Amino acid sequence: MMEVFNTPRKVIITCNRRLSPFLEQEVKDLGFNVVRLFNTGLELKVSVNDCIKLNLNLRVASQVLYEIKSFKAADANELYKNLVMIPWEELLPFDGYFSVTSNVHNETITTPLFANVKVKDAIVDRIKEKKGVRPNTGPELNRAVVHLHWMEDRAEIFLDTSGETLAKHGYRKHPGKAPMLEALATSTILATKWDGKSPFVNPMCGSGTLAIEAALIAQNRRPGLQRMNYSFMHFIGYNEEVFFEERRVLKEITDKTNLPEIIASDISEEAIDISIQNAKTAGVEHLITFETCDFANTSIPDSPGVIMFNPEYGERLGVHNKLEVTYKRIGDFLKQDCKEYRGYIFTGNPDLAKKIGLRASRRFEFFNGKLDCRLLQYELYDGSKDRT
């Protein structure tokens, strides 16, 4: 019997490019040892029950993948032959539903959909042979998910214990314009080393993701409290007591005392309405002061903390001149009104960043989607003469 829930094996936790250092810190803070780190994730050796804990706690991850088998496969036929040998009837309920995802680079495969079909065929054929019933398959990721990673002639097959991505934290029913993925927003806040106690100010807040993530971090409130369905619940051997015990721990470690001032402002009433709705869904609207105003009129608490901007980058033509003025105004506002704060600007436009007129003390590299971005850090000393 394949007892995956209690058997430690190779596990890959994926994340968006450049987020793995933040993911590594989260995983270590949960008490796990990292076997290796790479640009889009890390490797551990743990059981599926451990994967339950990881799924509920991690803010920066995308998927938690538990390896079933690795093997050589030159082409689709060899892939099928290896997969049909796996005792899928001990892993997936025969009357259930599963879907297949893949990451494929093999010269014999022109479309990953073809590889996915081969995986589905092998699993269905095996279960039908052993149980006389065909499980249902389809594209939805809300039940059991199997993941194929196939590079050249090396194939690995995983149970994707997450299903829907962990990078979305389940509260953003209204994304607003050009939203920042929650996992990225969290990572930028972690990069600032904000203590979760001093003020966090987010002018030009858009749909509120940065302020909401800051409120969740300050409370130590984990994403698992927002979600009741994961792929691991749809594998044979799942014990819901493990899940509910982990949720109970998450509730216990959520800290509702000594919470910081968090202020989010935007000139757009619509953006503030969306932010408030999202904050309500996340259960943190009472922790954030929302203001509808020009960024320069945002309330700045006296005791210094972190102020973070995620302004437009101006990929669209024709907005550049207006944005040059905005970036210069942001620099002036930071210098004049945010003394003693640490200032941060997240941007994908280096030319606009020059208009800020302050010298960055640090630069953190990120991607927002495919866009190469920087989080720029500014030390805003009283009487700062730091012009470039």
NORBELUR-V6826 format. One record per pair of residues at least 12 apart in sequence whose C-alpha atoms are under 6 Angstrom apart, sorted by sequence separation. I is the first residue (numbers start at 1). J is the second residue. If there is no record, write none. Layout:
I:J / I:J
This chain:
146:158 / 363:375 / 146:159 / 147:160 / 363:376 / 146:160 / 168:182 / 145:160 / 362:377 / 100:116 / 167:183 / 360:376 / 361:377 / 360:377 / 361:378 / 145:163 / 360:378 / 20:40 / 18:39 / 20:41 / 142:163 / 17:39 / 141:163 / 196:218 / 17:40 / 141:164 / 16:40 / 348:372 / 15:40 / 185:210 / 263:288 / 265:290 / 267:292 / 331:356 / 348:373 / 14:40 / 15:41 / 262:288 / 263:289 / 264:290 / 265:291 / 266:292 / 267:293 / 331:357 / 347:373 / 14:41 / 186:213 / 265:292 / 266:293 / 267:294 / 328:355 / 347:374 / 13:41 / 324:352 / 327:355 / 328:356 / 346:374 / 358:386 / 13:42 / 327:356 / 346:375 / 358:387 / 359:388 / 12:42 / 345:375 / 357:387 / 358:388 / 12:43 / 176:207 / 345:376 / 357:388 / 11:43 / 344:376 / 11:44 / 75:108 / 221:254 / 344:377 / 10:44 / 11:45 / 220:254 / 313:347 / 343:377 / 10:45 / 219:254 / 306:341 / 308:343 / 310:345 / 313:348 / 343:378 / 9:45 / 219:255 / 304:340 / 305:341 / 306:342 / 307:343 / 308:344 / 309:345 / 310:346 / 313:349 / 342:378 / 8:45 / 9:46 / 23:60 / 219:256 / 304:341 / 308:345 / 342:379 / 8:46 / 84:122 / 89:127 / 97:135 / 99:137 / 342:380 / 8:47 / 83:122 / 96:135 / 97:136 / 98:137 / 99:138 / 341:380 / 7:47 / 95:135 / 97:137 / 99:139 / 340:380 / 6:47 / 94:135 / 339:380 / 340:381 / 5:47 / 80:122 / 84:126 / 339:381 / 5:48 / 339:382 / 4:48 / 5:49 / 100:145 / 102:147 / 106:151 / 15:61 / 98:144 / 99:145 / 100:146 / 101:147 / 102:148 / 103:149 / 104:150 / 105:151 / 106:152 / 14:61 / 15:62 / 98:145 / 100:147 / 102:149 / 104:151 / 105:152 / 14:62 / 14:63 / 13:63 / 13:64 / 12:65 / 11:65 / 169:223 / 11:66 / 11:67 / 170:226 / 10:67 / 205:264 / 205:265 / 199:260 / 201:262 / 203:264 / 204:265 / 205:266 / 198:260 / 199:261 / 200:262 / 201:263 / 202:264 / 203:265 / 204:266 / 197:260 / 199:262 / 207:271 / 206:271 / 163:230 / 207:274 / 208:275 / 212:279 / 162:230 / 163:231 / 207:275 / 162:231 / 161:231 / 161:232 / 74:153 / 73:153 / 72:153 / 73:154 / 72:154 / 72:155 / 71:155 / 70:155 / 70:156 / 69:156 / 144:231 / 69:157 / 143:231 / 68:157 / 67:157 / 68:158 / 144:234 / 67:158 / 143:234 / 66:158 / 203:295 / 65:158 / 66:159 / 65:159 / 65:160 / 65:161 / 64:161 / 64:162 / 63:162 / 63:165 / 62:165 / 62:166 / 61:166 / 62:167 / 200:305 / 202:307 / 61:167 / 172:278 / 199:305 / 200:306 / 201:307 / 202:308 / 203:309 / 171:278 / 198:305 / 200:307 / 202:309 / 171:281 / 171:282 / 60:183 / 59:183 / 92:235 / 91:235 / 92:236 / 91:236 / 57:222 / 56:224 / 18:366
